[in-house]
Amino acid sequence: MRSTPDCMTPAEAERKIRENLPVFSSEECPLADATGRVLHRDLRGDRDLPPFDRVTMDGYAVRAAALAAGQRTFRVEATQAAGMRPFQLGPAADACIEVMTGSVLPEGADSVIPYEDTESADGRMTVRPAVPAVKPGQAVHRRGSDHRLGGVIVRAGTRITGREVAVAAAIGATRLTVSRVPKIAVVSTGDELVEVGDPVAPHQIRRSNDHALRAALIMAGYPRVERFHLHDMRHEIEHMLWHIIAEFDVVLITGGVSKGKFDFLPDELAAQGVEKIFHGVAQRPGKPFWFGVNPDGKPVFALPGNPVSAYTCLHRYVLPALAQASGQPPAAPVTVALAAPVTFRPKLAYLLPVRLASGAGAERLALPDPSNTSGDFAGLVGTDGFVELPADQTDFPLGFVAPFRAWT
Protein backbone atom coordinates (compact mmCIF):
# COMPACT_ATOMS: atom_id res chain seq x y z
CA MET A 1 0.00 0.00 0.00
CA ARG A 2 1.17 3.51 -0.84
CA SER A 3 0.72 6.31 1.65
CA THR A 4 -1.45 9.29 0.72
CA PRO A 5 -0.21 12.88 1.20
CA ASP A 6 -2.01 13.20 4.56
CA CYS A 7 -2.05 9.55 5.64
CA MET A 8 0.79 7.04 5.89
CA THR A 9 0.78 3.27 6.08
CA PRO A 10 1.07 1.47 9.42
CA ALA A 11 4.57 0.32 8.51
CA GLU A 12 5.63 3.89 7.68
CA ALA A 13 4.10 5.18 10.92
CA GLU A 14 5.93 2.53 12.92
CA ARG A 15 9.22 3.43 11.21
CA LYS A 16 8.71 7.16 11.90
CA ILE A 17 8.07 6.45 15.57
CA ARG A 18 11.16 4.26 15.87
CA GLU A 19 13.31 6.94 14.23
CA ASN A 20 12.18 9.61 16.69
CA LEU A 21 12.20 7.78 20.01
CA PRO A 22 14.43 8.51 22.98
CA VAL A 23 16.26 5.74 24.83
CA PHE A 24 15.39 5.48 28.50
CA SER A 25 18.48 5.74 30.69
CA SER A 26 19.89 2.94 32.82
CA GLU A 27 19.75 2.59 36.58
CA GLU A 28 20.49 -0.06 39.16
CA CYS A 29 17.75 -1.68 41.17
CA PRO A 30 17.59 -4.46 43.77
CA LEU A 31 16.86 -7.92 42.45
CA ALA A 32 13.54 -7.93 44.30
CA ASP A 33 12.38 -4.88 42.29
CA ALA A 34 13.64 -5.99 38.86
CA THR A 35 10.65 -7.98 37.64
CA GLY A 36 9.19 -6.42 34.49
CA ARG A 37 12.20 -4.17 33.87
CA VAL A 38 14.42 -4.44 30.79
CA LEU A 39 17.95 -5.64 31.46
CA HIS A 40 20.67 -3.22 30.29
CA ARG A 41 23.75 -5.28 31.24
CA ASP A 42 24.35 -8.95 30.46
CA LEU A 43 24.06 -11.46 33.29
CA ARG A 44 27.20 -13.62 33.36
CA GLY A 45 27.96 -16.66 35.43
CA ASP A 46 30.06 -15.94 38.53
CA ARG A 47 31.01 -19.64 38.55
CA ASP A 48 30.24 -22.78 36.60
CA LEU A 49 26.61 -23.90 36.56
CA PRO A 50 26.08 -26.27 38.12
CA PRO A 51 29.07 -25.42 40.35
CA PHE A 52 29.81 -29.10 41.10
CA ASP A 53 28.96 -32.57 39.82
CA ARG A 54 25.42 -32.73 41.16
CA VAL A 55 23.51 -35.91 41.99
CA THR A 56 20.12 -35.98 40.23
CA MET A 57 18.54 -39.07 41.85
CA ASP A 58 18.46 -40.55 45.35
CA GLY A 59 20.62 -43.67 45.36
CA TYR A 60 24.22 -44.87 45.65
CA ALA A 61 27.37 -43.35 44.17
CA VAL A 62 29.73 -45.94 42.71
CA ARG A 63 32.47 -46.43 40.16
CA ALA A 64 30.93 -47.60 36.89
CA ALA A 65 34.06 -49.67 36.21
CA ALA A 66 33.37 -51.78 39.35
CA LEU A 67 29.99 -52.88 37.99
CA ALA A 68 31.48 -53.51 34.56
CA ALA A 69 34.00 -55.84 36.24
CA GLY A 70 31.18 -57.85 37.84
CA GLN A 71 30.79 -56.23 41.26
CA ARG A 72 27.09 -56.34 42.29
CA THR A 73 27.18 -55.94 46.08
CA PHE A 74 28.67 -52.84 47.72
CA ARG A 75 29.48 -51.62 51.23
CA VAL A 76 27.76 -48.34 52.17
CA GLU A 77 30.58 -46.21 53.56
CA ALA A 78 28.59 -43.01 54.31
CA THR A 79 25.52 -40.98 53.46
CA GLN A 80 25.97 -37.79 51.43
CA ALA A 81 23.11 -35.26 51.82
CA ALA A 82 22.56 -32.07 49.83
CA GLY A 83 24.55 -29.22 51.32
CA MET A 84 27.22 -31.43 52.87
CA ARG A 85 30.88 -31.34 51.95
CA PRO A 86 31.61 -34.29 49.66
CA PHE A 87 32.94 -37.57 50.99
CA GLN A 88 35.84 -39.45 49.38
CA LEU A 89 34.84 -42.83 48.01
CA GLY A 90 37.11 -45.54 49.40
CA PRO A 91 39.54 -47.36 47.04
CA ALA A 92 37.97 -50.81 47.37
CA ALA A 93 35.96 -52.05 44.39
CA ASP A 94 32.90 -52.71 46.57
CA ALA A 95 32.80 -49.19 48.09
CA CYS A 96 29.72 -46.98 47.61
CA ILE A 97 28.22 -43.92 49.26
CA GLU A 98 24.50 -43.33 49.72
CA VAL A 99 23.61 -39.99 48.08
CA MET A 100 20.60 -37.67 47.99
CA THR A 101 19.31 -35.62 45.07
CA GLY A 102 21.12 -32.27 44.90
CA SER A 103 24.18 -33.43 46.80
CA VAL A 104 27.75 -33.23 45.54
CA LEU A 105 28.91 -36.42 43.83
CA PRO A 106 31.47 -37.98 46.21
CA GLU A 107 35.07 -37.74 45.08
CA GLY A 108 36.14 -40.92 43.32
CA ALA A 109 32.61 -41.86 42.19
CA ASP A 110 31.41 -41.29 38.64
CA SER A 111 27.81 -42.54 38.54
CA VAL A 112 24.71 -43.09 40.66
CA ILE A 113 22.48 -46.15 40.91
CA PRO A 114 18.94 -45.09 41.95
CA TYR A 115 17.27 -46.71 44.95
CA GLU A 116 14.70 -48.51 42.81
CA ASP A 117 17.47 -50.50 41.07
CA THR A 118 18.90 -51.81 44.34
CA GLU A 119 18.18 -53.78 47.50
CA SER A 120 19.83 -52.91 50.82
CA ALA A 121 20.34 -54.62 54.19
CA ASP A 122 22.90 -54.55 57.00
CA GLY A 123 24.97 -51.72 55.53
CA ARG A 124 25.21 -53.31 52.10
CA MET A 125 23.61 -52.49 48.75
CA THR A 126 23.04 -55.05 46.00
CA VAL A 127 22.22 -54.12 42.42
CA ARG A 128 19.14 -55.95 41.15
CA PRO A 129 19.90 -58.69 38.59
CA ALA A 130 17.81 -57.10 35.83
CA VAL A 131 19.73 -53.81 35.99
CA PRO A 132 22.13 -53.46 33.03
CA ALA A 133 25.63 -52.06 33.19
CA VAL A 134 25.96 -48.51 34.52
CA LYS A 135 27.64 -45.89 32.37
CA PRO A 136 29.86 -43.13 33.82
CA GLY A 137 27.79 -40.00 34.37
CA GLN A 138 24.51 -41.78 35.07
CA ALA A 139 22.22 -39.56 37.22
CA VAL A 140 24.96 -36.92 37.43
CA HIS A 141 24.55 -33.29 36.33
CA ARG A 142 28.13 -32.44 35.36
CA ARG A 143 29.81 -29.27 36.59
CA GLY A 144 29.63 -26.46 34.01
CA SER A 145 27.43 -28.48 31.65
CA ASP A 146 24.79 -25.70 31.67
CA HIS A 147 27.00 -22.59 31.66
CA ARG A 148 30.66 -21.81 32.20
CA LEU A 149 32.20 -19.18 34.47
CA GLY A 150 31.98 -15.77 32.77
CA GLY A 151 29.61 -16.91 30.02
CA VAL A 152 26.58 -14.78 29.11
CA ILE A 153 23.41 -16.37 30.48
CA VAL A 154 20.91 -13.54 29.95
CA ARG A 155 21.57 -10.83 27.38
CA ALA A 156 20.84 -7.14 27.73
CA GLY A 157 17.52 -6.22 26.15
CA THR A 158 15.61 -9.02 27.88
CA ARG A 159 12.51 -8.13 29.86
CA ILE A 160 12.94 -9.68 33.28
CA THR A 161 10.54 -12.43 34.31
CA GLY A 162 10.74 -15.12 36.95
CA ARG A 163 13.17 -17.06 34.75
CA GLU A 164 15.69 -14.24 34.61
CA VAL A 165 15.24 -13.56 38.32
CA ALA A 166 16.16 -17.21 38.98
CA VAL A 167 19.36 -16.80 36.95
CA ALA A 168 20.27 -13.55 38.71
CA ALA A 169 19.75 -15.16 42.09
CA ALA A 170 21.84 -18.18 41.11
CA ILE A 171 24.81 -16.01 40.10
CA GLY A 172 24.58 -13.77 43.17
CA ALA A 173 23.40 -10.64 41.35
CA THR A 174 21.81 -8.67 44.18
CA ARG A 175 21.44 -5.59 41.96
CA LEU A 176 20.72 -5.40 38.23
CA THR A 177 21.34 -2.70 35.65
CA VAL A 178 17.97 -2.06 34.03
CA SER A 179 16.08 0.55 32.07
CA ARG A 180 14.59 3.42 33.99
CA VAL A 181 10.82 3.07 34.27
CA PRO A 182 9.25 6.00 32.41
CA LYS A 183 6.59 8.20 33.93
CA ILE A 184 3.62 8.02 31.59
CA ALA A 185 0.65 10.39 31.51
CA VAL A 186 -2.63 9.15 30.04
CA VAL A 187 -4.83 12.12 29.21
CA SER A 188 -8.47 11.73 28.22
CA THR A 189 -10.23 14.68 26.60
CA GLY A 190 -13.83 15.70 26.07
CA ASP A 191 -16.68 17.51 27.81
CA GLU A 192 -18.85 14.41 27.57
CA LEU A 193 -16.64 12.39 29.94
CA VAL A 194 -17.21 11.91 33.67
CA GLU A 195 -15.23 9.86 36.18
CA VAL A 196 -16.45 6.36 36.89
CA GLY A 197 -17.89 7.06 40.32
CA ASP A 198 -19.51 10.41 39.48
CA PRO A 199 -23.18 10.96 38.54
CA VAL A 200 -23.67 10.57 34.80
CA ALA A 201 -26.24 12.59 32.85
CA PRO A 202 -28.06 11.19 29.80
CA HIS A 203 -25.78 13.16 27.47
CA GLN A 204 -22.55 12.01 29.16
CA ILE A 205 -20.44 8.85 29.20
CA ARG A 206 -18.08 7.45 31.81
CA ARG A 207 -14.34 7.62 31.28
CA SER A 208 -13.01 4.26 30.14
CA ASN A 209 -10.11 4.98 27.78
CA ASP A 210 -7.71 6.28 30.41
CA HIS A 211 -8.52 3.38 32.74
CA ALA A 212 -8.08 0.83 29.98
CA LEU A 213 -4.83 2.29 28.68
CA ARG A 214 -3.38 2.57 32.17
CA ALA A 215 -4.25 -1.07 32.89
CA ALA A 216 -2.70 -2.25 29.62
CA LEU A 217 0.47 -0.23 30.26
CA ILE A 218 0.85 -1.69 33.74
CA MET A 219 0.31 -5.22 32.41
CA ALA A 220 3.02 -4.56 29.81
CA GLY A 221 5.57 -3.60 32.47
CA TYR A 222 5.12 0.18 32.84
CA PRO A 223 3.63 0.78 36.31
CA ARG A 224 4.28 4.53 36.66
CA VAL A 225 1.10 5.73 34.95
CA GLU A 226 -1.13 8.63 35.99
CA ARG A 227 -4.48 9.63 34.50
CA PHE A 228 -5.72 13.13 33.64
CA HIS A 229 -8.80 14.63 32.06
CA LEU A 230 -9.05 17.79 29.94
CA HIS A 231 -12.24 19.52 28.91
CA ASP A 232 -12.60 20.90 25.39
CA MET A 233 -11.45 24.35 26.47
CA ARG A 234 -8.36 25.97 24.98
CA HIS A 235 -7.18 27.64 28.18
CA GLU A 236 -7.46 24.42 30.21
CA ILE A 237 -5.68 22.38 27.54
CA GLU A 238 -2.93 25.00 27.23
CA HIS A 239 -2.33 25.21 30.99
CA MET A 240 -2.56 21.54 31.89
CA LEU A 241 -0.77 20.21 28.82
CA TRP A 242 2.31 22.36 29.55
CA HIS A 243 2.61 20.91 33.06
CA ILE A 244 1.97 17.34 31.93
CA ILE A 245 4.59 17.43 29.16
CA ALA A 246 7.11 19.01 31.53
CA GLU A 247 6.60 16.40 34.25
CA PHE A 248 6.21 13.13 32.34
CA ASP A 249 8.53 11.15 30.07
CA VAL A 250 5.79 9.92 27.74
CA VAL A 251 2.38 11.47 27.08
CA LEU A 252 -0.62 9.57 25.71
CA ILE A 253 -3.67 11.60 24.80
CA THR A 254 -7.02 10.17 23.76
CA GLY A 255 -9.51 12.23 21.81
CA GLY A 256 -9.33 15.72 20.38
CA VAL A 257 -7.05 14.83 17.44
CA SER A 258 -9.55 14.52 14.61
CA LYS A 259 -10.89 17.39 12.50
CA GLY A 260 -13.83 18.47 14.65
CA LYS A 261 -14.53 22.06 15.64
CA PHE A 262 -13.46 21.35 19.23
CA ASP A 263 -10.41 19.22 18.44
CA PHE A 264 -7.91 21.76 19.74
CA LEU A 265 -5.05 19.40 20.56
CA PRO A 266 -2.99 19.45 17.35
CA ASP A 267 -2.78 23.27 17.40
CA GLU A 268 -2.08 23.37 21.14
CA LEU A 269 0.67 20.77 20.86
CA ALA A 270 2.31 22.79 18.09
CA ALA A 271 2.04 25.96 20.18
CA GLN A 272 3.92 24.21 22.99
CA GLY A 273 6.78 23.20 20.73
CA VAL A 274 5.77 19.59 20.11
CA GLU A 275 6.85 18.79 16.57
CA LYS A 276 4.31 16.81 14.60
CA ILE A 277 5.95 13.79 12.99
CA PHE A 278 2.73 12.60 11.39
CA HIS A 279 -1.03 12.91 11.72
CA GLY A 280 -3.13 10.19 10.17
CA VAL A 281 -2.51 6.53 9.37
CA ALA A 282 -4.32 4.67 6.59
CA GLN A 283 -5.93 2.13 8.88
CA ARG A 284 -9.19 1.21 10.53
CA PRO A 285 -9.67 1.66 13.38
CA GLY A 286 -7.41 4.56 14.40
CA LYS A 287 -7.00 6.67 11.27
CA PRO A 288 -6.58 10.03 13.16
CA PHE A 289 -3.57 8.73 15.15
CA TRP A 290 -1.03 11.52 15.80
CA PHE A 291 2.60 11.36 16.91
CA GLY A 292 5.17 14.02 17.76
CA VAL A 293 8.12 14.89 19.98
CA ASN A 294 8.88 17.96 22.05
CA PRO A 295 12.24 19.80 21.95
CA ASP A 296 13.54 17.56 24.75
CA GLY A 297 12.76 14.46 22.70
CA LYS A 298 9.77 13.38 24.78
CA PRO A 299 7.28 11.41 22.69
CA VAL A 300 3.65 12.43 22.56
CA PHE A 301 1.08 9.97 21.20
CA ALA A 302 -2.37 11.38 20.48
CA LEU A 303 -4.75 8.47 20.05
CA PRO A 304 -8.27 8.65 18.66
CA GLY A 305 -11.04 9.05 21.22
CA ASN A 306 -13.03 5.99 20.20
CA PRO A 307 -12.17 3.23 22.70
CA VAL A 308 -11.41 0.44 20.23
CA SER A 309 -9.26 2.79 18.15
CA ALA A 310 -7.30 4.00 21.19
CA TYR A 311 -6.74 0.49 22.57
CA THR A 312 -5.67 -0.86 19.18
CA CYS A 313 -3.26 2.01 18.49
CA LEU A 314 -1.72 1.51 21.93
CA HIS A 315 -0.87 -2.10 21.06
CA ARG A 316 0.09 -1.48 17.43
CA TYR A 317 2.40 1.48 18.05
CA VAL A 318 2.84 2.67 21.63
CA LEU A 319 3.80 -0.55 23.40
CA PRO A 320 6.38 -1.55 20.73
CA ALA A 321 7.79 2.00 20.96
CA LEU A 322 8.11 1.80 24.74
CA ALA A 323 9.82 -1.57 24.43
CA GLN A 324 12.36 -0.09 22.01
CA ALA A 325 12.98 2.93 24.24
CA SER A 326 13.53 0.52 27.15
CA GLY A 327 16.25 -1.30 25.21
CA GLN A 328 14.39 -4.33 23.89
CA PRO A 329 15.12 -5.50 20.33
CA PRO A 330 12.15 -5.64 17.94
CA ALA A 331 9.96 -8.65 18.64
CA ALA A 332 9.83 -11.38 16.02
CA PRO A 333 6.51 -11.19 14.14
CA VAL A 334 3.83 -13.69 15.07
CA THR A 335 1.60 -14.89 12.25
CA VAL A 336 -1.73 -16.68 12.25
CA ALA A 337 -4.07 -18.07 9.62
CA LEU A 338 -7.62 -16.78 9.23
CA ALA A 339 -10.17 -19.37 10.33
CA ALA A 340 -12.87 -17.68 8.22
CA PRO A 341 -12.81 -15.49 5.10
CA VAL A 342 -12.92 -11.71 5.52
CA THR A 343 -14.00 -8.96 3.13
CA PHE A 344 -12.98 -5.35 3.78
CA ARG A 345 -13.63 -2.79 1.03
CA PRO A 346 -12.00 0.46 2.24
CA LYS A 347 -8.48 1.07 0.96
CA LEU A 348 -7.15 0.95 4.49
CA ALA A 349 -5.21 -1.53 6.58
CA TYR A 350 -7.71 -3.46 8.69
CA LEU A 351 -6.78 -4.06 12.34
CA LEU A 352 -9.27 -6.84 13.00
CA PRO A 353 -9.93 -8.25 16.49
CA VAL A 354 -9.69 -12.04 16.61
CA ARG A 355 -9.94 -15.02 18.94
CA LEU A 356 -7.17 -17.61 18.73
CA ALA A 357 -7.71 -21.31 18.20
CA SER A 358 -5.66 -24.33 17.12
CA GLY A 359 -6.15 -26.24 13.91
CA ALA A 360 -6.01 -29.99 13.41
CA GLY A 361 -2.30 -29.75 12.73
CA ALA A 362 -1.68 -27.53 15.79
CA GLU A 363 -1.44 -24.43 13.58
CA ARG A 364 -2.51 -21.11 15.07
CA LEU A 365 -5.87 -19.94 13.74
CA ALA A 366 -7.53 -16.53 14.07
CA LEU A 367 -11.31 -16.40 14.33
CA PRO A 368 -12.49 -12.93 13.20
CA ASP A 369 -14.48 -11.24 15.97
CA PRO A 370 -14.94 -7.59 14.99
CA SER A 371 -16.47 -5.15 17.44
CA ASN A 372 -19.79 -3.59 16.47
CA THR A 373 -18.21 -0.11 16.06
CA SER A 374 -14.99 1.58 17.12
CA GLY A 375 -16.89 2.71 20.18
CA ASP A 376 -17.84 -0.84 21.17
CA PHE A 377 -15.15 -1.43 23.80
CA ALA A 378 -17.13 -4.34 25.27
CA GLY A 379 -16.79 -6.06 21.90
CA LEU A 380 -13.10 -6.64 22.61
CA VAL A 381 -13.90 -8.78 25.64
CA GLY A 382 -13.12 -12.39 24.77
CA THR A 383 -10.76 -11.51 21.93
CA ASP A 384 -7.04 -12.26 22.16
CA GLY A 385 -5.63 -9.52 19.96
CA PHE A 386 -5.86 -8.38 16.35
CA VAL A 387 -4.53 -9.24 12.93
CA GLU A 388 -3.35 -6.62 10.46
CA LEU A 389 -4.80 -7.13 6.99
CA PRO A 390 -3.14 -5.12 4.20
CA ALA A 391 -4.92 -2.40 2.25
CA ASP A 392 -3.91 -3.68 -1.19
CA GLN A 393 -6.65 -6.31 -1.31
CA THR A 394 -10.27 -6.55 -0.26
CA ASP A 395 -10.95 -10.28 0.01
CA PHE A 396 -9.00 -12.45 2.43
CA PRO A 397 -9.68 -16.16 2.04
CA LEU A 398 -9.78 -18.87 4.66
CA GLY A 399 -6.17 -19.63 5.62
CA PHE A 400 -4.82 -16.17 4.74
CA VAL A 401 -1.71 -15.62 6.86
CA ALA A 402 -1.46 -12.28 8.68
CA PRO A 403 0.63 -10.75 11.48
CA PHE A 404 -0.97 -10.96 14.91
CA ARG A 405 -0.55 -8.76 18.00
CA ALA A 406 -1.83 -9.85 21.39
CA TRP A 407 -3.61 -7.63 23.88
CA THR A 408 -1.86 -7.18 27.22
N, C-alpha and C positions, 0 to 999 in steps of 0.2 A: 504493500500500500504506500502511495505517495502522500506526503503531508500537504495540506492546503496552506495558503498564506497565513491564515489566522489559527491553524489547528494542526498540531503535529501528531505523528503516530505514537503509540505507547512506547515502542522501542526508542524512538528519538527523545521522548520525554524522559525516559529512564536514563539515557546517556547524558542528557543535559544536567540532570540532577547529580549524577555521579561526578561530572566534571566540575561541579560548583559546590561540593561538600567540604566542610572542614573535617579534620581528624581530631577526635576527642583525645585529650592528653592522657598520659599514664599516671597512675598512682599506686601505692602499695596498700594492701588491705589484709587484715587477718584472714587466715584460712576459713574461719567460721563465717565470715561475711562475703566470701568470694562467689558463692553460688549465683549463677545467672550473669556474672561479669564476663568480659572477653579477655582472655589471657594475652598479655603483651610481651611476655618473656618465656622462652621455652622452659619446660620442666625437664630436668636431666637427672638421671639416677645418681644418688650420692654413694651408692655401692651396687654390687651386683644384685639382680633380682631373679630368683630368690637369693638371699645372701649366703645360703649354705645348701648342701644337699639335703632336701627336705623329704621326710617320709610322708607318703600320701595314703597309706592304709595301715590300720592297726594290725600288728603281726609280729614277725621275728626277723631281725636283720642277720643275714648270713653272707658267706662267700659263695657266689654262684659256682665257682670251681669245685667246692666241696661236694655239692649235689651232683655235679657232672661226673665226679670220681666215684659216686655210689653211696655217699653218706646220706642216710635218711633220718637218723635220730641225732638230736643235738642237746647239749647241756645249756640251760638258760643261765647265763652268767650275771645278768642284771636287767633292770627295767629302765628304759629311757623314755621319760615323759617330755611333752612339749615344754620348752622353756628351760630345760636342764642343760648343763654343759655336757657335751658328748662323751660317752664312754669309749674306751679302746677295746675292740674285740680281741679276745685272746688268740694266741697263735695256733691252738689245736684245731684240727679239721672239724671237730664236732662242736665248736664254740658257736653260740648265738646269743643275741641280746633281744629281749622283748622290747618292742618300740610302739609308740603311739603316733597317730596321725598328727603331723605338724612338728614333730620332733626332729632334731638333727640326726642324720644317719650316723651311727657310731663309726669311729675311725677303724679302718680295716675291713668293714663290710661294704658290699657293693649292690645288694639287692634285698628285697623284703618279701617274705612269704606271708600272705594274709592269714588271719586266724582260721578262716573257714577251710583252708587247705591243710590244716594240721590237727593233731590231737596232742594233748599235754597231760602230764601226770608226774608228780614227784620231782619237779624241777627239770623235767626233760620234755622236749618237743619232738614229735615224730611227723614227718611229712606223709600225708595220705598216699596210698599206692597209686591212685589214679592221677595224681598230679604230675604233669610232665616236667621236664628239665626247666630250671629257672635261668633266665638270661640276666646278665649284669644290667643294672638299671631298672629292674622291675620294681614298680611302686615307689620310684624315687624321682622327685622333681629336682633336676640337676641345677647346681649353682650357676647363675648367670644365663640360664637357658631362655629366660623371658627377655631380660634387658641387661646390658653390661654397664659397668660404672662409667658415668659421663655421657652415656648415650641419650639422645632426645627421646622422651617418652610421650610428651604432649607438646605440640607445636603452638607457637604464638598464633593468635587468630582464632583459637578454639573457644567457643562459649562454654563456660564451666558448668558441668552437671555433677551428679553424684559420682560418676565414673572418674572424672578428673580430680574431684576432691579426694577420692580413694588413693589415686596415684600421688597427689601432693602429700597426703598424710604418710604414705609409705616411704617417701624419700625425705621426710622431715622438713617439708617446706611450711613453716609456720606463717609466713607472709608471702603473698603472691603479687606480682606486678600485673596490673589489670587496667582496663580502660576506665576513665572517669565516667561515672554515671551522669548523663546529662539531665539538667532540669528542663522539663518540657511543660509548656503551657498549652492547654486545650481551651480554645475560646469559641463559644457558641454565640451566634448573633441572631437578632430578630426580635421585634416587639411582640410577636405572637407566643414567645416561649416563657414558661413559668417553671420554677423549680418543682421537683417531684412532690414535695410535701406541702406545697402552697395551694390555696384554692384555685381552681381552673374554671374560667368562664367559657361559655359555649364557643366563642371565637378564638380561644387560645388552645395551645397544645403543651404538654409537659416536655421538659428538656430530656432528650434521650441520647443525642449524638455525643455530647461531652462525656456522659457516663460510659457509653459504649466504647468510645475511643480510649478513654483512660483505662478501662478494664483490659482492653486488648493490648495496650502498651505495657501494662504491668505484667500480663501473662507472657509477653515477649521478652521480658527482662529489663524493663525500664520503669522502676518503681517511683521515681521522683516526678510525679505528674500532678499538676494543679489545674483546676477548672475555673473558668471565668465566663461571664456573660456580658455582652454588649448590646444595648438597644440600637435601633436604626437612627441614631442621632450623631451628626458629624462631630459635635464638640465632645461627646462622651467617647466616641471611637478615637478621636485624636488624642485625648488626654490619657485614656487607659492603655491604648496601644503603645504609646511611647514608653510607659513604665513597664509593660509586659516584655517588650522587645529588649529593653535595657537589662531586665532581671534574669531572663531565661535564655538557655542555650539554643533551644528549638521552639518554634511557635507553630501550632496547628490551629487554623481558623476554619470553622464550618459555617457556611452561609455567607451571603453578601458579596459573592464574587461573580455573579452572573451579569446580566445586562439590564436589570430592573432599575426603576427610578430611584429606589432606596438602597441600591447596592453600592455603598460608598467606599468599600474597602480597597479596591485597586487604586483609586486616587489617593486615599489616605496613606496607603503603604508607600506610594511613590513620594508623597510629600515628606515622609519621614526617612527618606533616603534608602528605602528597600528597592533594590534593582530588580525589575521584573525579568526573569529568564524566559518564561513562556506563560501564556494564558490560553488554555484550550487544548484539549487532546481529543483526537478523532476516535472516540470510544463511547460506548454506552454500557453501563451508566458512568457518569462522572465527566462529561464533556467540558464543563467550565473550570476544571482543575487548574490552579494557578501555583506557580513556584517562583520564589525570588530569594535574594540574599541581601543582608544589610551591609554597610561599609565594614563592619567587623567580621564579616563572613558567616554570620548566623543565618541558618536557613529558615525560611518562612514558607509553610505549606498552607495554601488556602483551598480547602476542600469544598465541594458543593454542599448545600444545606440539606438536600434529600438524604435520609439516613442510609439507604442502601448504597448510594453513590459515595458518601463519605467513608463508610466502612470498607467498601471495595478499594477506593483510592488509597486508604491507609495501608492495606495489605499489598496492593500492587506496587506502590511507590515509596511510602514513608518508612515502613518497617525494613525493606531492603536498604534504604538510604542510611537508616540509623545503624544497621549492622555494619555497613561499610565504614561509617564514621567511627565505629567502635573498634575497627581493626579486623573484622571478619572478611575472608575472601568471598567472592560471589558464590552463592549456593548453586550446586549443580541442578539443572532444570529437571523437574519431575513431569513425566508425561502420562496421560491416561487415554483410554479409548472411549468414545461416546457409546453409551449403551442404547441410545435411541437417536434417530435422525433429527436434525435441527435445521430450520430455515430462518434466516435473518436477512431482511431486505436492505436496511440502511447501509450505506457505504461507510460503516464504522466498525472498529473492532468490538466484538461482543464479549463482555466479561460476564459469563453465564454461571450462576450458582448451580452446584451439583451435589449429589450424594454419591459417595464411593461404594463400590461393590467389587466382588471378585468374580471373574469368569470361570468357566469350567477348567481352563488351563492355568488358573491362578493369576491371570492377567488382571491389571487394575482397570476397572470400568467406572465411567462417570455417568450417573443417571441425571439428566437435566431436570432441574427443579427451580425454574425462574420464579422470582417474587412477582406479586401482582402488579406493582408499580415500583418506581425507585423510592417511594415513600413507605413501602410495605416492609418495615424492618422485621416484623414478626415472621415474614416469609422466609427469612434466613435461618430461622430456628429449625434444626434438623439437617441442615446442609453442612457439608464438610469443608467447602471452599468454593473456588470458581475456576473454570477453564477460560482461556483466552482464545477466541475464534477470530481468525484474521478477516480483514475488511475486503480482501480481494476475491471473495466468493460469497454466495448467498445460501447455498445448500450444502449441508455437512452430513454425509451419510453415516449410517451405523458403522462403528469401528473407526471413525475419523480420529486421528491421534492429535491431541492438543496439549499444550503446557497447562499444568495445574498448580494452583497456589492454595495452601490450606489456611483456614481461619486460625487465629490464636485463641 
